[in-house]
Amino acid sequence: MKIKILTDYITLGQLLKMTDFIQSGGEAKFAVKTLDITVNNEKEDRRGRKLYAGDVIVIEGQTFTLEK
């Protein structure tokens, strides 16, 4: 699934909220520790990780690609 961003980057926490994996930003800290998340084929558990256009994020088997 392609996700369009309007800024230079978004954080992993923002992406989790945009894709309905979490309902509020407060859930992000717990979610990144429990969900299976990779960014560009590297395991990721930091909710503040900056994501840029072209990054490929896989969350629990669902693939998301960011584009500007």
Residue frames as qw, qx, qy, qz and C-alpha x, y, z in Angstrom:
[[0.000, 0.890, 0.457, 0.000, 0.00, 0.00, 0.00],
 [0.415, 0.361, -0.017, 0.835, 1.31, 3.43, -0.91],
 [0.298, -0.789, -0.403, 0.355, 1.19, 6.21, 1.69],
 [0.357, 0.676, 0.100, 0.637, 1.53, 9.80, 0.47],
 [0.469, -0.590, -0.305, 0.581, 3.32, 12.22, 2.79],
 [0.227, 0.923, 0.193, 0.243, 3.28, 15.99, 2.44],
 [0.322, -0.894, 0.308, 0.049, 6.28, 16.72, 4.65],
 [0.301, 0.649, -0.698, -0.022, 9.93, 15.65, 4.28],
 [0.333, 0.084, -0.926, 0.159, 9.37, 12.79, 6.74],
 [0.692, -0.495, -0.078, -0.520, 6.95, 11.27, 9.23],
 [0.216, -0.455, 0.805, -0.314, 7.71, 9.23, 12.34],
 [0.270, -0.047, -0.955, -0.111, 6.97, 5.55, 12.75],
 [0.082, 0.346, 0.722, -0.593, 4.45, 6.47, 15.45],
 [0.385, 0.422, -0.021, -0.821, 2.59, 8.72, 13.00],
 [0.402, 0.199, -0.754, -0.480, 2.53, 5.94, 10.41],
 [0.107, -0.163, -0.956, 0.219, 1.12, 3.47, 12.94],
 [0.236, 0.452, 0.484, -0.711, -1.70, 5.93, 13.64],
 [0.383, 0.412, -0.338, -0.754, -2.33, 6.68, 9.95],
 [0.430, 0.137, -0.832, -0.322, -2.62, 2.96, 9.18],
 [0.725, -0.383, -0.059, -0.569, -4.94, 2.29, 12.17],
 [0.669, 0.052, -0.690, 0.272, -2.54, -0.03, 13.98],
 [0.273, -0.289, -0.586, 0.706, -2.98, 2.29, 16.97],
 [0.027, -0.820, -0.549, -0.162, -5.71, 4.75, 17.94],
 [0.177, -0.984, 0.022, -0.021, -3.61, 7.36, 19.76],
 [0.410, 0.721, -0.470, 0.301, -0.01, 8.49, 19.88],
 [0.468, -0.589, 0.540, -0.378, 0.24, 7.24, 23.45],
 [0.955, -0.003, 0.265, -0.131, -0.10, 3.65, 22.24],
 [0.629, 0.697, -0.344, 0.032, 2.94, 3.95, 19.95],
 [0.119, -0.655, 0.707, -0.239, 5.54, 3.20, 22.63],
 [0.688, -0.110, 0.672, -0.252, 3.88, -0.13, 23.45],
 [0.826, 0.503, 0.133, -0.217, 3.03, -0.95, 19.82],
 [0.454, 0.739, -0.498, -0.007, 6.59, -0.66, 18.49],
 [0.227, -0.473, 0.821, -0.225, 7.75, -3.14, 21.15],
 [0.636, 0.075, 0.711, -0.290, 5.04, -5.72, 20.42],
 [0.748, 0.603, 0.109, -0.254, 4.36, -5.47, 16.67],
 [0.739, -0.045, 0.446, 0.504, 6.66, -7.06, 14.09],
 [0.285, 0.938, 0.055, -0.188, 7.97, -3.96, 12.26],
 [0.681, -0.109, 0.322, 0.649, 10.76, -3.63, 9.71],
 [0.241, 0.911, -0.017, -0.333, 11.94, -0.51, 7.89],
 [0.474, 0.721, -0.486, -0.138, 13.89, -1.20, 4.70],
 [0.871, 0.083, -0.483, 0.032, 14.39, -4.84, 5.84],
 [0.300, 0.256, -0.646, 0.653, 15.77, -3.83, 9.27],
 [0.422, -0.572, -0.689, 0.139, 13.92, -4.59, 12.54],
 [0.043, 0.443, -0.090, 0.891, 12.66, -1.34, 14.09],
 [0.433, -0.566, -0.683, 0.162, 11.34, -0.59, 17.58],
 [0.205, -0.271, -0.205, 0.918, 11.73, 3.19, 17.87],
 [0.233, 0.751, 0.609, -0.103, 8.47, 5.10, 17.52],
 [0.009, 0.880, -0.046, -0.473, 10.39, 8.27, 16.65],
 [0.554, -0.061, 0.610, 0.564, 12.20, 6.68, 13.69],
 [0.294, 0.613, -0.107, -0.726, 12.02, 9.13, 10.81],
 [0.618, 0.292, 0.703, 0.195, 10.52, 7.68, 7.64],
 [0.068, 0.537, -0.295, -0.788, 11.17, 9.28, 4.26],
 [0.754, 0.498, -0.042, -0.426, 9.70, 8.94, 0.77],
 [0.578, 0.491, -0.647, -0.081, 10.94, 5.68, -0.74],
 [0.200, -0.315, 0.845, -0.384, 11.11, 3.82, 2.59],
 [0.665, -0.125, -0.634, -0.374, 9.42, 0.42, 2.70],
 [0.308, -0.311, 0.645, -0.626, 7.82, -0.44, 6.02],
 [0.578, -0.153, -0.760, -0.255, 6.37, -3.85, 6.87],
 [0.355, -0.273, 0.530, -0.720, 4.05, -4.00, 9.88],
 [0.617, 0.040, 0.701, -0.356, 2.70, -7.42, 10.86],
 [0.515, 0.183, 0.778, 0.308, 3.09, -8.62, 7.25],
 [0.353, 0.858, 0.374, -0.010, 1.47, -5.57, 5.62],
 [0.574, -0.012, 0.197, 0.795, 3.77, -3.59, 3.35],
 [0.095, 0.943, 0.254, -0.191, 3.63, 0.21, 3.11],
 [0.594, 0.176, 0.185, 0.763, 5.69, 2.40, 0.76],
 [0.078, -0.786, -0.230, 0.569, 6.04, 6.12, 1.40],
 [0.461, 0.393, 0.391, 0.693, 5.92, 8.58, -1.46],
 [0.114, -0.413, -0.170, 0.888, 6.01, 12.35, -1.60]]
